Amino acid sequence: MTHKNDKIVLTGAAGLVGQNLIVEMKERGHTHLVAIDKHAHNLEILKRLHPDVETIHADLAEPGDWEASFAGAACVVQLHAQITGKTRSLFDRNNIDATRLVLAACKHHQVPYLVHISSSVVNSIATDDYTDTKKIQEAMVVESGLRHCVLRPTLMFGWFDPKHLGWLSRFMARTPVFPIPGDGKFMRQPLYERDFCRCIVKCIEKEPEGEVYDIVGDTRIDYVDIIKTIKRVKGHRTLIVHIPIGFFAFLLRVFGLFSRKPPFTADQLKALSAGDDFKGVDTAAVFGVKQHAFEAAVRESYCDPTYGHIVLKR
């Protein structure tokens, strides 16, 4: 079992999951955290919020001094991932090449346990660069020979969110008209980040061996109703307008020509409308984590005075 004063290394720690996880781990009493990330701006946010956490600015896809930080670690939490991007090479580099080096560092320094954050997309019927490389990444972990567990979350939202529901909330605040693809009746199972992080902490502390957990949001809700909930919670007056899916995809492709990091891509629209219906574990029974009601989680995510206003860069 991993104890509160054991050294725990988090890769991709300055991202959405990592920022929330560090808040949760500190609340649980963990005192020796090492956060590695290549995103300088987001790492500075982490350092400002948590000056007691050791931070390392490094690209995990490149060998470097960061590997030495794994020495003496009781657990590594593998969070790094390329989620959106315009070229396959970005996904290969950050989901596959970086993982290969992280696993090698774990073996070299004889790290006794690894918690790997995968994704529900490995069960998806969609096919895209993110899905393909996340499947490969998870297989690399399972075949590594390291003691490990795997968690596969669905679409997440919460504090610090630069994409997904966070971006939608900020976009809604800036525009008088909010476009919805088609009728918007695409069932989603959004997972509140804090609920997910509590599940991760349980895995860090209990070290389930070889287990794979599908972590799914308890709420089944259509995309259009997600948007309406955000509008209601934030008190926006935005007009919601439905646009044919084909034209919506065309607009996304055009926008992608002018944006280096588009917040929403045609591939993600395809995944949105793919019709996935994920099955997950009972988080209350398995981890002792009773999930928040969706509207309460949205309110806490985007109205919280401490963290609700802090947004990471993509």
N, C-alpha and C positions, 0 to 999 in steps of 0.2 A: 504493500500500500504506500502511496505517496503522502508525505506528511506536510504540515503547514510551513515548515522552515526549509524544506527541500528545494533545491535549485530546479526551476522549470523554465525551459526555453520555448519561446513562441516564435515561429517563422511567419512572416506576413502579418506581424503583430499590429501594425498601424492601420490596417484595414478595418472594415465594418465589424467583423466578428472579433478581431483582436482588441479593438478599443473597448467594446462592450465586455469582453471576457476579462480584461484586466480590472475593470471596475468591479465585476462580480468576484473575481479571485481575491482582491484586496478586502472586499467586504467579508469574505469567508476566512480571512486571516492568513492568506499566503503572503510570505514576506520576501522571497528570493526569486524574482522574476527577471528574465532576460528577454528583451524584445528586439527582434531583428526585422528590418524592412528596408526596401530600397527607395521608398517614396519619402524624400527629405521633408516636404511640407507636412505630410501627415505624421511623420515621426516627431517633428517639432511639436505638434499638437499633443501627442502622447507624452512627450517630455515635460511640457508645461503643466499638464494635468497630473502627472505622476512622476515628480522629480526623484522619487525613491526607487524607480524601476530602471535597471540598466538597459540602455538602448544602444543598438549597433546599426549603423547605416551601411548596408551591404546589398549587393545583387547576388542572390542565391544561385543564379545560373552561372556564376563565375567562381572558381576556386578562390579562396582568400582567407584572411585572418579570422573571419566569422566562424570558421569551422572549429577553432580552438575553444569557442564559448560552449561547445557541447561537452567538454570535459567536466566530469563530476555531476552532470545533470541526472536527475532522477526520472525525468519525463520530458519529452519533446512534444509540443502540440503543433501539428503541421497545418497551418492556415493559408499559406500563400497560394494564390490562384490567379490566372488570367480569366476574367469573366466576360469582358467585351473586348473587341478589337477588330480591325479592318483586314488583317492578314493572318493566315494560318501560322506563320513563323512566330508570332507573339505568343500564341497558345502553346506551341511546341516548346518554346524557350522557358516559359514561366510555369507551365503545368508538368512538363516532362523533364527537361534538362535540369531545372532547379531541384526537382524532387529526387532525381538520381544522385545529385551531390549531397542533399540533405540525408538521404538514407545511408550513403557512404560514410558521412560524418557520424551518424548514429552508431554504425557498426564499429568504426575506428575507435570511438570513445566509449564503446560498450554501454550505450544508453539503455537502461533496462526496460523502458516502456515508451510507446509512441501512440498518441491519439491523432488520428488522421481525419480531417474534415473533408469529406467527399461532397457529393451533391445528389439530390433526387434525380437529376438528369440522367444518371447512369441507368435508371429504370424507364427513361422517357422513350416515347416513340419518335421524338424529333431527332433529326440528324444535322449537326452543325459542328464547327470546330471546337466549341466549348465542350459539348457533349462527348465528342470523340476523345479529346485529350483528358477529360476527367475520368473516363472509363479506363484509359491507359494508366493514368496516375494511380487510381485505386488498385488496379491489378499489380502495379509495381510494389505497393505497400504490402498487399496480401502475400506476394511471392518473395518478400525480402528476407523472411526468416526472423524478423524482429517481433517481439511480443507487442501486440497492438490491439486497438479496436478502431472501428470505422463508424463515423456518423454521417448520415446523408440527409441534410436539411432540404426543405422545400424553399420557395421564394421567401426571403427574409426582409424584415423591416425593423427600424428602431432608431436609437440615437446615432448620430454621426452620419446618417445614410446619404451618400452623394448620388445614389442611383435609385432605381425602383420607386418605391412609394415616397421616399424623401424628395426625389427630383420632381415627381408628379405634384407633390404638395407645394413645392416652391414655384413650379411652372404655373399652377393654378392661381397663385397669388399675383402673378405678373401679367396674366392675360385675361381679357374679358370673355374669351371663347375657349372652351376646352374640347378638343376633338376626341371622339371615341370611335375605334374601328368597328364597323358593322353595328350590330345591336348591342355589342359589349357583353353578351351573355357567355363569357368564357370562364368556366368555373376555376377558381384559384383556391389554394390552401395556404395562405400566407402565414409565416411563422414569426412570432415576435422574438426579436434577437435576445432579449433578456431571459426568456424562457429557454431558448436554445442553449445559452451560455451556462445556465444552471445545470443542464444535462451534461455539458462538457466537463464542468467541474466535478460532477459525480464520477465521471469516467476517469479523470485525473486521479482522484482520491481512491477509487475502488479498484482500478486497473482490470476491468473485465478482459479476458484473454480471447482474442480471435472473434469477438462479437461484432456483428454489423447491425447498426440501428438505423432504421428509416425514421427520421424525425419530421413529422408532418404537422402543420398547423391544424388545430382542432376545428377551426371555423372553415366551412365550405361556403365560399361567397363568389358571386360573379364579379368580373372586372368592373363592370359599370357600377355595381354597388360599393365596391372599394372606393371608387372615385367620389360617389355621393357621400360616403362616410367621411372621407377627408374634407370634402366641402363643408359638411355640417359641423365637424369638430373645429375646423379652423375659421368658420364663419365667413367663408368666401361667398361672393355674389356671382361667380363665374357662370356663364351659360354653357351647358353641356350640349354639344352638337355631334350627331352621328354621321360618320363618313364611310362610304363603301370601302371594304377591306382592300381591294385592288388599288384604289386611288391612295389610300393611307400608306400602303407599302411603297408606292411610287414616291410619295412625299418623303418617306424615310430614306429612300435611296438617294434622292436629290440632296437632302440635308447632309447625308453621309459624305457627299463629295466635298462639302465645305467645312466639315467638322472633323478634326483629328481623332476625337474621342466622343462619338455620338452617344448620348445617354440611352437611346433606344434604337435598335437596329431592325432591319427587315428580317434577319434570322430570329430575333427575339419575338417579333410579331408572329412569325410562323410557329414558334414554340408556344406562344400564348394561345393560339387557336388550335393547337394539336389535339386537345381533348384528353390530356392526361388526368388520371384520377389515382393519386398515390395513396398507398396504404402504409400506415406507420404504427409504431409501438405506442402503447398507452404510457405516456410520459409520467403520469401520476403513479402508476403501478410500478414501472421499471426504475424511475429516477426519483420519485417523490416530488415531481414538479407538476403542479396544477397550472395549466396554461391560463393566461389572461383572456378575458373576453375581448373580441377584436376591437370594438370601439374604444374600450378602456386603454388598450395597448396603443392605438393610434393617438389618443389624447396624450398619453404619457410620452410617446415618441416625439411629438412635434410641439408640445406645449410645456414640457418640463423646463423650469427656469435654470437648472444647472447645466444640462447637456442638450436640451432640445434645440438650441440655436447654433450648435457647433456642427459644421458640415465639412467633411473631408473633401479633398480634391481627388478626381478620378485619375 
